Amino acid sequence: MRILLVEDDIRLAETLAEALSDQLYVVDIAADGEVAWDCTKAINYDLLLLDVMLPEIDGITLCHRVRSHGHQMPILMITACDTISNKINGLDAGADDYIIKPVDLGELFARIRALLRRGNTSSTPILQWGDLQLNPSTYEVSYKNNFLHLTPKEYSLLELLLRNGRRVISRSVIIENLWTSETSPDEHTIKVHLRSVRQKLKAVGAPEDFIETMHGLGYRLKSPDLLQSC
């Protein structure tokens, strides 16, 4: 899941981004409303975490602009003003929920999970490919009931492949979904993560080519029918 965090307090933004990254989200930071608006036009975010008081374009105006242009991602607003009128203005502009500063991380994570569930009610709770199962709610991954211990990046990579099945995923798509624009890795880094995932899958009984390399194109999962015959 990719989140755009719009917050002009850089120290707070970096703290929240680090905490969210630990929860397996990919987080981009925008320090003002104008930059945030450009980001929403360039990238399809799963959630917008939006401060109310911002330079260039304030949070209420940005929220209204995002909605007026047809963007449907959940919007969670952050405010230091715990007043009814402030909340009403944000909700009327299109926000889905509010959280008050100072932000409690446990509450923030819970509200984000609730909004993402609300926005994905039609999606399958458990992702499955052959004998592999991934539970997005608990971050648990198992193969034939043997649990895999994955790093956050390995988990996100496997989830991306599962959500795309036989569709070939290029390295550029992997980078776009798993890293922020400021921390884009080189080709070797992606290969290292893929090799580690393959080794961990093999250790619990999956075939070596569970993740196929399509040379010059990218990666995809092996057909379930071929997996069953292995």
N, C-alpha and C positions, 0 to 999 in steps of 0.2 A: 504494500500500500504506500502511495506517495502523498505526502502532506506538504502544503505550502504554509509556512509559518511567517506571518506578517507582524513584525514587532520592531520598533525603533530603538528599544533598549537592548543594545548589542549583548551585554553580559547576560541578561535574562534570556534573550533569544538563543544564545549559545548553550546555556544551561538546559533550556527546554528541548533544544534540538538533540543534545547528547542523550537526555533521558528518553526521548522518543525513539532515537536510533537503537537504544538498548532494548526497546520493545519491538524491534524488527521493522520499524517504519523507515522509509527513505524520506528525508526532510530537506527541503529547500528553504532558505531564509531570504526574505525581502525586508529591507529596512524602511521603506516608505510605500505609500499607496500606489504611486505611479509605477514603480518597479514591479510591485505585486500584480498590477493590472497587465503589464507586459508578459509576466510569467503565466498568467491564466490563459492568455491568448496563444501561448506557445506550447503549453503542456497540459495534458488532461489529468488534473489532480483528483485524488480520491476524497480529500477533505481539505478545507481551508480553515486554518486557525488564525483568527484575525483580531488584532488589537483595535480598540475604538479610536484612541488618540494617536494619529499618525501624521507625519509631514506630507506635503504635496496633496494627497487625497486622503481624507479621514476615513475611518473604518466603516461608518454608516454609509457614506457616499459610495465607497468601493463595493460594499455588499449589494447596494441597490443596482450599481452598474453591472456587476457580475450576473445578477438575476435577470436584469432587463435584456441581457445579451444571450439568454437561454442556458446558462451554465447551471447544472443541477446538483453539483457536488454538495455534500453537507457543509455548512458553515458554522463553526463554533467561535463565538466572539469572546474576547478577553477584555474586561473593563475594571478599572479601579473604582468606578462609581456604582455603588450598589443602590441604585434608585429605580423606582418603577418606571419613570418616564424614559430613562436611559434604555432599559430593557425593551420597552414598548417600541421605541424608535428603531432599535436593532431588529426586532422580530418583524416589524412592519416593512423593513427594508429587505427582508428575506433570510435573516439568520435563523438557524434551527435551534440553537441553544446558547447559553451564556455561562461563563465561569468568571469568578471574581478574583482579583489580585488581593493578596499574594496567592499564587496558584498552588494548590495542593496537588502533588503529582498523582497520587492515588485516585483522586476525584477526576483529574484531567484524563487519565487513561480510561477510566470507566465511562466517562461521557463520550470519548472518542469511539470506544468499542460500541457503545449503544447507537451512535450516529451511523457508524459504518454498517452495523447489522441492519439498521432501518433502511439504509440505502441499497442493501444487497439482499433483500428478503427472498428474491427469486433464485439466488445462487445455491448450489449444492453445499450443505454444511461440511461434508467430508469429501475431499478430493481423492480419487482412487484411480490407479492405473495398474492393471493386473493385480499382483499381490501387495502392491505398495499403497499405503494410505497416509494421507496428510490431513490433520485436523487444524484448520485455521483458527479455531476458537481457543485451542489449548497449546498450539505450536508443537504438537506431538507428531512424529513421523515413524511409521513402522513398516516392516516388510515381513510378511508371514508371521505377524505378531511379535517380531523382534524389533525393539525400538532402536532408532538411529540417534546418535548424539551429534547434532550438527551445530556449527557456528551460525550466528545470525545471517551472514552472507550466504552460507551454504543452504540454509533453510529457504531464504528468499529466492535463490537460484532454482532450487528444486520446485518450489511453489510456482514460479514463473513457467517452468517447463510443463508442469502438470496442468496449468490453466490453458496451455496452448496445444497439448497433446501432440499430434503428428505435424503440426505447423512448425516449419523451420524458424528458429529464433536466431537472428544475427547477433554478432558481438555488439553492434551499436545499440540494438534493442535491449540487450542485457545491461549495458552500461546505463542507458536511459532510465531503466526501471530499478536498478539496484544501487546506483551511486548518484550523488548530487553533482551539479555542474562544476563545482569547485574541487571535487575529489575524483575526477574521472581516472580510472586505472589504465594501464597499458595492456596489450594483448596477453602478455605473459601472466599477469595477475589473474585474468579470467581463466586461463588454462590451469593455473594452480588450483583455483576453487573447484573447477570441474573435475580435475584429477582426484581431489580429496573426496568429493561427493561420490564419484565412481568407486573409489576404494572402500568407502563406508558402506555403500550398497552391496558390493561384492562380499564384504565381511559378514553380512547377514543373509547371504544366499542368492542375491540377485546376479544375473548374468553380467559379464564385463561390459557388454554393449547395450546395457539398459538405456543409457544415454548415447545416442548415435551422433557421430560427427559427420556432417555433410560438408565435405571439403570445399572451401571457397564460399560457402553459404552461411553455415552456422551449426545449430544443434537441434535435435528433437528426440522424443522418446521412441523407443522401439515399439512396433505394433504389438498390442496385447496378445493377438493370436500367435505371433512368433515367440513371445515370451512364454506362453503356456506350453509350447512344444520344446522349450529348452530343457 
